Amino acid sequence: SFWNRDHVYKNLGYDNFFDRSYFDESDETLGYGILDKDLFSESAQYLEHLQQPFYTKFLSVTNHTPYYTDDKNFDFPSLNTGNSTVDNYVRTAHYLDQSLEQFFTYLKKSAIYQNSIFVIYGDHFGISNTDNKDLASALGKDPDTWNEFDNAQMQRVPLMIHIPGYTKGSVNHEYGGEIDVLPTLLHLLGIDDKDYLHFGTDLLSPQHDQVVAFRNGNFVTPKYTILGGKAYNNQTGEIIDTKAAGIDEEISKDQEKVKSALSLSDKLNQENLLRFYVPNGFETIDPKKYDYKNEAERNIAIEKQKGEHSTSVFSKNGNKTTTNLYPVTRTDVEQQKDNQ
């Protein structure tokens, strides 16, 4: 594929990669791939044969630009801006919500849920700058006054961490980036990361750094957003007279921090510096050891080899499948037609 995942995942040491070939070829596709409900429901047959504990990642694409929809699979009303990308965004977001509801229902019934930590996030903004003015009215904004500050605010993405059984959850307004997800998750798992190298910091730590760099050198903090040398007040969206506000030195320090972070990132990628990174206990990954063909059969063979010591969901369920526990995946629209 465009992302060359078949090779990248081998070099990262992923044991399994279930690509499009593992899913029903008759599945409907819209945009980048099969619909999310089909992705999650058909994944159950592979998920139940993985040895526990495991880490797994799902790439859902229905709620991805250009947001193709139809009336057969999507039962939520669209917006009415005249821009199909903006109008259909809410339909695909609602569809993704339904998909996750069904998936979580299965996870609870199959006993995977209570032993898991879930991290749900968007990997980038939802609406591009060229479409944002059409989105403005839906957000109660004036399209004629929409500016670069408003575009920057639309860079925000959702990040949800769900831990079954934890009763002190809350909405956290820390500023951060996706580089902060790794250390946050490691600490939630009780893993000491002082011997590991990463750029981010724990979002839940009082020492978390809330200066968030953009790739072009702009950045945002809880108080202000810096765009092309201009400082905007995050609360009002108005340009700040930094000298009068007495924050020139503070902004200068933050800008140097951003410049340093981007420089380190560039050096790491462009000069392949990870080849020098050998922490204690590190074992070099040999991509030749990984083959993503016939994975379903291989995981079943591992179950049989382990016998009573197998920890897969299938084995824990008395060697019986759990796929029958998955909710019906047809849309509410189709079900309503059947009931009429």
C-alpha positions in Angstrom: 0.0 0.0 0.0 0.9 3.7 0.0 2.2 3.4 3.6 4.2 0.2 2.8 2.9 -1.3 6.0 3.8 -4.9 5.0 7.5 -3.9 5.3 7.2 -1.3 8.1 5.4 -3.6 10.5 8.0 -6.3 10.1 10.8 -3.9 11.0 8.8 -2.8 14.0 8.3 -6.4 15.2 4.6 -6.8 14.8 3.7 -10.5 15.0 0.5 -10.1 13.0 -0.8 -7.8 10.3 -4.3 -8.6 9.0 -4.6 -6.6 5.7 -7.4 -6.3 3.2 -6.9 -9.9 2.0 -8.1 -11.3 5.4 -11.5 -9.7 5.1 -14.5 -10.6 3.0 -13.9 -9.5 -0.6 -17.6 -8.8 -1.0 -17.5 -6.1 1.7 -18.6 -2.7 0.6 -15.9 -0.1 0.4 -16.2 3.7 0.7 -13.1 5.8 0.4 -10.0 4.2 1.9 -11.3 0.8 2.7 -14.1 -1.4 4.0 -16.7 0.1 6.3 -15.9 0.2 10.0 -18.7 -2.1 11.1 -17.3 -4.8 8.8 -13.7 -4.2 9.9 -14.5 -4.6 13.6 -17.0 -7.5 13.3 -14.8 -9.6 11.0 -11.7 -8.9 13.2 -13.3 -10.9 16.0 -12.4 -14.2 14.3 -8.7 -13.2 14.4 -8.8 -11.4 17.8 -10.1 -14.5 19.6 -7.1 -16.6 18.6 -4.3 -14.2 19.8 -2.4 -15.2 22.9 -3.1 -13.0 25.8 -1.9 -10.5 26.8 -1.7 -8.7 23.5 -1.4 -5.3 22.0 -3.5 -4.7 18.9 -4.3 -1.6 16.7 -7.2 -1.0 14.5 -7.2 1.5 11.6 -10.8 2.6 11.0 -11.2 4.6 7.8 -14.9 5.3 7.3 -14.6 8.6 9.4 -11.9 9.8 7.1 -11.9 12.5 4.4 -13.5 12.7 1.9 -16.3 11.2 4.0 -18.2 9.2 1.4 -21.6 8.1 2.5 -24.8 6.5 1.2 -28.3 6.1 2.5 -28.0 2.3 2.8 -25.3 2.3 5.5 -25.7 5.8 7.1 -28.8 6.8 9.0 -27.7 10.1 10.5 -28.7 13.4 8.9 -26.0 15.4 7.2 -25.3 19.1 7.6 -26.5 21.5 4.9 -23.6 23.7 4.1 -23.4 22.8 0.4 -19.9 21.3 0.9 -20.2 17.5 0.8 -17.0 17.0 2.8 -18.3 19.1 5.7 -21.9 17.8 5.4 -21.0 14.2 5.5 -18.4 14.4 8.3 -21.1 14.2 11.0 -22.7 11.2 9.3 -19.4 9.2 9.3 -18.7 10.3 12.9 -22.1 8.9 14.0 -21.4 5.7 12.0 -18.1 5.3 13.8 -19.8 5.7 17.1 -22.2 2.9 16.2 -19.3 0.7 15.1 -17.5 1.2 18.4 -20.7 0.5 20.4 -21.1 -2.9 18.6 -17.4 -3.7 19.0 -17.4 -2.9 22.8 -20.6 -5.0 23.2 -18.7 -8.0 21.7 -15.6 -7.3 23.8 -17.7 -7.3 27.0 -19.4 -10.6 26.1 -16.2 -12.3 25.1 -14.4 -11.3 28.3 -11.8 -9.2 26.5 -13.1 -5.9 27.8 -12.4 -6.2 31.5 -8.7 -7.1 30.9 -8.0 -4.3 28.5 -7.0 -0.6 28.3 -8.5 1.2 25.3 -6.9 4.2 23.6 -9.0 5.9 20.9 -7.6 8.8 19.0 -7.7 10.7 15.7 -4.4 10.7 13.8 -4.9 14.1 12.3 -7.5 16.9 11.9 -10.8 16.1 10.3 -11.6 19.0 8.0 -8.9 20.7 5.9 -8.2 24.4 5.9 -9.8 24.8 2.4 -13.1 23.5 3.8 -13.1 25.2 7.2 -14.9 28.3 6.1 -17.9 26.1 5.0 -17.7 24.5 8.5 -17.7 27.9 10.2 -21.5 28.4 10.2 -22.1 25.0 11.8 -19.8 26.0 14.6 -21.5 29.4 15.1 -18.6 31.3 13.5 -18.6 33.9 10.8 -17.0 32.6 7.6 -15.9 36.1 6.7 -13.8 36.5 9.8 -12.5 33.0 9.9 -8.7 33.2 10.0 -5.4 31.2 10.6 -6.1 31.1 14.3 -9.4 29.3 13.7 -7.6 26.9 11.3 -5.0 26.1 14.0 -7.8 25.4 16.6 -9.2 22.8 14.2 -5.9 20.8 14.5 -7.2 19.3 17.7 -8.0 15.6 17.7 -9.8 13.4 20.2 -7.9 11.2 22.6 -9.8 8.9 24.9 -8.2 6.4 27.3 -10.7 4.0 28.9 -9.8 1.6 31.7 -12.7 -0.7 32.7 -13.3 -0.6 36.4 -11.7 2.7 36.9 -14.2 5.1 38.5 -12.4 8.4 38.7 -12.4 9.3 35.0 -12.6 12.9 33.9 -12.2 15.2 31.0 -8.6 16.4 30.9 -7.8 19.7 29.2 -4.0 19.3 29.1 -2.4 20.4 25.8 -0.3 17.7 24.2 0.5 15.9 21.0 0.5 12.3 19.8 4.1 11.9 20.9 2.8 12.1 24.4 0.5 9.0 24.1 3.4 6.5 24.5 4.7 7.7 27.9 1.2 8.3 29.2 0.2 4.7 28.4 3.4 3.2 29.7 2.9 4.9 33.0 -0.7 3.8 33.2 0.6 0.3 32.7 3.1 0.8 35.5 6.1 0.6 33.2 9.1 2.6 34.2 10.3 4.4 31.1 13.4 6.1 32.4 15.6 3.8 30.4 13.7 4.4 27.1 14.1 7.2 24.6 11.1 9.2 23.5 10.2 12.8 22.8 6.8 13.0 24.5 5.9 13.4 28.2 3.1 11.8 30.3 -0.1 13.8 29.8 -1.2 13.0 33.3 2.0 14.1 35.0 2.3 17.5 36.7 5.6 17.9 34.9 4.0 17.4 31.4 5.3 20.0 28.9 2.3 21.8 27.3 4.1 23.5 24.5 2.8 21.7 21.4 4.9 22.1 18.2 3.5 22.2 14.7 5.6 20.8 11.9 6.0 24.3 10.3 7.5 25.8 13.5 4.3 27.3 14.8 3.1 26.2 18.2 0.3 26.3 20.8 0.3 26.5 24.6 -2.6 26.7 27.0 -2.4 30.6 26.9 -1.6 31.5 23.4 -1.1 30.2 19.8 1.9 31.4 17.8 1.4 31.5 14.0 3.9 33.1 11.7 5.3 35.2 14.5 1.9 36.5 15.6 0.6 35.6 19.0 -3.1 34.9 19.4 -5.0 34.8 22.7 -6.5 31.3 23.0 -9.6 32.6 24.8 -10.5 35.5 22.5 -8.7 34.7 19.3 -7.3 38.2 19.2 -3.7 39.1 18.4 -1.7 39.9 21.5 0.7 42.8 21.8 3.4 40.5 23.3 5.6 43.4 24.5 2.8 45.2 26.3 1.7 41.8 27.8 5.2 41.2 29.0 5.5 37.7 27.4 8.2 38.3 24.8 10.8 36.3 26.8 8.4 33.5 27.5 7.4 33.1 23.9 11.1 33.3 22.8 11.9 30.4 25.2 9.0 28.3 23.9 10.0 29.0 20.3 13.5 27.7 21.0 12.0 24.6 22.6 10.0 24.0 19.5 12.9 24.6 17.2 15.0 22.2 19.2 12.3 19.5 19.2 11.8 19.7 15.4 15.6 19.6 14.8 15.9 16.5 16.9 13.0 14.9 15.1 14.6 15.7 11.7 18.0 14.3 12.8 16.4 11.1 14.1 14.6 10.5 10.8 16.9 11.9 8.2 20.1 10.5 9.7 18.6 7.2 10.9 19.9 7.8 14.5 17.9 4.9 15.9 20.6 2.6 14.6 22.8 3.8 17.5 20.0 3.3 20.1 20.6 0.1 22.0 18.9 0.1 25.5 19.5 -2.6 28.0 17.8 -5.8 27.0 17.1 -4.7 23.5 17.0 -7.4 20.9 17.6 -6.5 17.3 14.5 -7.1 15.1 15.0 -9.3 12.1 12.2 -8.5 9.6 12.9 -11.7 7.8 11.4 -13.6 10.7 8.0 -12.2 10.0 5.6 -13.4 7.4 2.0 -12.1 7.2 0.6 -14.9 5.1 -1.6 -17.6 6.6 -1.7 -15.8 10.0 -5.1 -17.2 11.0 -3.9 -20.8 10.5 -0.6 -20.0 12.3 -2.3 -18.6 15.4 -4.7 -21.6 15.6 -1.6 -23.9 15.4 0.0 -22.0 18.3 -3.2 -22.7 20.3 -3.0 -26.4 19.6 0.7 -26.5 20.4 0.2 -24.8 23.8 -2.8 -26.9 24.6 -4.1 -26.2 28.1 -1.5 -23.4 28.5 -3.0 -21.4 25.6 -4.3 -18.0 26.8 -6.3 -17.0 23.8 -10.0 -16.1 24.2 -10.9 -19.1 22.0 -9.1 -21.4 24.4 -10.5 -19.8 27.5 -14.0 -20.2 26.0 -13.6 -24.0 26.0 -12.2 -24.0 22.5 -15.4 -22.5 21.2 -15.7 -19.4 19.0 -16.9 -16.1 20.4 -17.8 -14.6 17.0 -21.5 -15.5 17.5 -21.5 -13.0 20.4 -21.0 -10.1 17.9 -24.1 -7.9 17.5 -25.8 -7.7 14.1 -23.8 -5.3 12.0 -26.4 -4.1 9.6 -27.5 -0.5 9.8 -30.5 0.6 11.8 -32.1 1.6 8.5 -32.0 -1.9 7.2 -33.3 -3.4 10.4 -36.2 -0.9 10.5 -37.1 -2.0 6.9 -37.1 -5.6 8.0 -39.4 -4.8 10.9 -42.0 -3.0 8.8 
